[in-house]
Amino acid sequence: MTTFRLTPAVADAFPDALIAVVTATGLRGREPWPATADALEDLEQQLAAGAWQPADEHDPRIEAWHTAYRSFGTNPRRIRPSVDALGRRLAKKGALPRINPAVDSYNAVSVRHGLPAGAFDLDRVSGDVEIRYAHGDETFTPLGEPGTTENPGPGEIIYTDTTDVLTRHWNHRDAHRTRVTEDSTHVAFLLETLHATRDGDILKTAAEELHGLLAPHAQQCAVHYLGPAHPETTV
């Protein structure tokens, strides 16, 4: 069991934050996921037809993350929230990357709903996970860069377990150690909003959509919520 914990300092600074933790066990990442393939193609077709555009930094959902990044000293136009970077890539290239079915699923849900998303292979997580302000002495190895070690800046918001940092700049980039691959069988997926009063229904819809993409390819799926009113959830 892994407990996800929103620390009091972060909860106080972002009192309307809400995080959906969608868990999947017995995940089968090497079989076809037709609904996920359809979801990606639908977004790309809508974009090509001019019927839909991904949210950009002028959208209130993305703008809120830019404001949050600036509050802990990160320039959001240089180091962008994940959903912002993904939407910009989609708008430029006309297509989303194909990584593996689980990652493709949360990418599709993220960009469709304008919400940051990420995931951790729970079999590679050490102990519990905290969302907290960095002290500055933590270590982080970025996804796809196993030979690189970074230190978050003091005051930067991070996801961290008992070993090192899982995500820098709250939701900019995940760690290499806990990356989700086709062989990952026990995964926690995260979807986030800073304005639950305004966007809580969007978050819940997105969480259920992700659950629907995962469930046919897992033994068990569940949706948990984490926020200042309920700062811990065990998955």
C-alpha positions in Angstrom: 0.0 0.0 0.0 1.2 3.5 -0.8 -0.1 6.7 0.9 -0.3 9.9 -1.2 0.0 12.9 1.1 -0.6 16.6 0.4 1.5 18.4 3.0 -0.1 21.2 5.1 2.1 24.0 3.6 1.1 23.1 0.0 -2.6 22.7 1.1 -2.5 26.1 2.7 -1.0 27.7 -0.3 -3.5 26.1 -2.7 -6.7 25.6 -0.8 -8.8 24.8 -3.8 -6.5 22.1 -5.3 -7.9 18.7 -6.0 -6.0 15.7 -7.3 -7.5 12.5 -8.7 -5.4 9.4 -8.1 -6.6 6.6 -10.5 -5.0 3.3 -9.7 -4.8 0.2 -11.8 -3.6 -3.2 -10.7 -2.9 -6.2 -13.0 -2.4 -3.9 -15.9 -1.8 -5.6 -19.2 0.2 -3.1 -21.3 1.2 -5.5 -24.2 -2.3 -6.2 -25.5 -4.2 -3.9 -28.0 -6.0 -1.0 -26.4 -8.5 0.0 -29.1 -10.4 2.6 -27.1 -7.2 4.5 -26.3 -6.2 4.4 -30.0 -9.6 5.7 -30.9 -9.3 8.5 -28.3 -6.0 9.7 -29.7 -7.2 9.6 -33.3 -10.4 11.4 -32.4 -8.5 14.3 -30.9 -6.2 14.5 -33.9 -9.1 14.4 -36.3 -11.0 17.2 -34.4 -7.9 19.3 -34.4 -7.3 18.8 -38.2 -11.0 19.7 -38.9 -10.7 22.9 -36.8 -13.5 21.6 -34.5 -11.3 21.7 -31.3 -8.1 23.2 -30.0 -6.1 22.1 -27.0 -6.1 24.6 -24.1 -3.3 27.1 -24.1 -1.8 29.5 -21.6 -4.7 31.9 -22.0 -7.2 29.3 -20.9 -8.0 29.7 -17.1 -7.0 26.0 -16.4 -3.5 26.5 -17.8 -3.2 30.1 -16.6 -3.7 28.9 -13.0 -0.7 26.6 -13.3 1.4 29.4 -14.8 0.6 31.5 -11.7 1.4 28.6 -9.4 4.7 28.0 -11.1 5.7 31.6 -10.7 4.7 31.5 -7.0 7.5 28.9 -6.4 10.1 30.5 -8.6 9.6 28.5 -11.9 9.3 30.4 -15.2 6.3 28.6 -16.8 7.2 29.7 -20.3 10.6 28.1 -20.0 9.6 25.1 -17.9 5.9 24.4 -18.8 3.2 22.5 -16.9 2.9 19.1 -18.6 -0.5 19.7 -20.1 0.7 23.0 -21.5 3.7 21.4 -23.2 1.6 18.5 -24.5 -1.1 20.8 -25.9 1.5 22.9 -27.7 3.1 19.8 -29.2 -0.2 18.6 -30.4 -1.1 22.0 -31.9 2.2 22.2 -33.7 2.6 18.6 -35.0 -1.1 17.7 -35.3 -0.5 14.4 -33.5 0.2 13.1 -30.0 3.2 10.8 -29.3 2.6 7.1 -29.0 4.5 5.8 -26.0 2.6 2.8 -24.6 -1.1 2.3 -24.0 -1.1 3.4 -20.4 0.8 6.6 -21.0 -1.2 7.3 -24.2 -4.4 7.0 -22.2 -3.5 9.6 -19.7 -2.1 11.9 -22.4 -5.3 11.7 -24.3 -7.4 12.5 -21.2 -5.0 15.2 -20.1 -5.1 17.2 -23.3 -8.8 16.7 -23.9 -9.7 18.2 -20.5 -6.9 20.7 -20.1 -5.6 19.1 -16.9 -2.0 18.1 -16.0 -1.5 14.3 -15.7 1.3 11.9 -14.8 1.8 8.4 -13.5 4.1 6.3 -11.3 4.8 2.6 -11.5 4.0 1.8 -7.9 6.3 -1.2 -7.9 9.2 1.2 -8.3 8.0 3.7 -5.6 9.7 3.6 -2.2 7.4 4.2 0.7 4.8 6.9 0.7 4.5 9.8 -1.7 4.4 13.4 -0.6 3.5 16.6 -2.4 5.7 19.2 -0.7 8.0 22.1 -1.0 11.6 21.1 -1.8 14.4 21.7 0.6 17.0 21.9 -2.2 19.0 18.8 -1.3 16.8 16.3 -3.0 17.8 14.5 -6.2 15.9 13.9 -9.4 16.6 11.9 -12.5 14.4 13.0 -15.4 12.4 10.7 -17.5 14.6 9.4 -20.4 17.8 10.7 -18.9 19.0 7.9 -16.6 22.5 9.4 -16.4 21.3 12.8 -15.2 20.9 14.0 -11.6 19.2 17.3 -10.8 18.5 19.1 -7.6 15.1 21.0 -7.3 15.3 24.5 -6.2 14.4 25.3 -2.6 10.7 26.0 -2.4 9.8 24.2 -5.6 6.8 22.0 -5.3 7.7 18.3 -5.9 6.3 14.8 -5.6 8.8 12.7 -3.7 9.0 9.3 -2.1 11.6 8.1 0.5 14.3 7.7 -2.2 14.2 10.8 -4.3 12.0 13.2 -6.4 9.3 11.7 -8.6 8.1 14.9 -10.3 9.7 18.3 -10.5 7.9 21.7 -10.7 4.7 19.9 -9.3 3.8 18.4 -12.7 6.4 19.4 -15.3 8.3 16.1 -15.7 8.3 12.7 -14.1 11.3 10.7 -12.9 13.0 7.9 -14.9 12.9 5.4 -12.0 9.1 5.3 -11.7 8.3 5.6 -15.4 5.4 3.6 -16.7 6.3 1.0 -19.4 4.4 -1.7 -21.2 5.4 -4.1 -18.4 4.1 -1.9 -15.5 1.3 -3.8 -13.8 0.6 -1.6 -10.7 0.2 2.1 -11.6 -1.1 5.3 -10.0 -2.2 8.0 -12.5 -2.6 11.6 -11.4 -4.9 14.3 -12.7 -4.8 17.8 -11.1 -6.6 21.1 -10.8 -5.9 24.1 -8.7 -9.5 25.3 -8.9 -11.9 22.6 -7.8 -14.7 25.0 -7.2 -14.6 25.9 -10.9 -13.1 22.8 -12.5 -13.9 20.0 -10.1 -16.5 18.5 -12.4 -14.0 18.5 -15.3 -11.5 16.7 -13.1 -14.1 14.1 -12.1 -15.2 13.5 -15.6 -11.5 13.2 -16.7 -10.8 10.7 -13.9 -13.8 8.5 -14.9 -12.8 8.7 -18.6 -9.3 7.5 -17.7 -10.8 4.8 -15.5 -12.8 3.7 -18.5 -9.8 3.4 -20.7 -7.8 1.4 -18.1 -10.5 -0.9 -16.7 -10.7 -3.3 -19.7 -7.0 -3.9 -19.4 -6.6 -4.3 -15.6 -7.7 -6.7 -12.9 -8.9 -3.8 -10.8 -9.2 0.0 -11.1 -10.2 2.7 -8.5 -10.5 6.5 -8.3 -9.3 8.3 -5.2 -9.3 12.1 -4.4 -6.7 14.1 -2.6 -7.0 17.8 -1.5 -6.8 20.1 1.5 -10.0 18.7 3.0 -8.7 15.1 2.6 -4.9 15.4 2.4 -4.1 11.7 2.5 -5.3 8.7 0.4 -3.9 5.2 0.5 -3.9 3.1 -2.7 
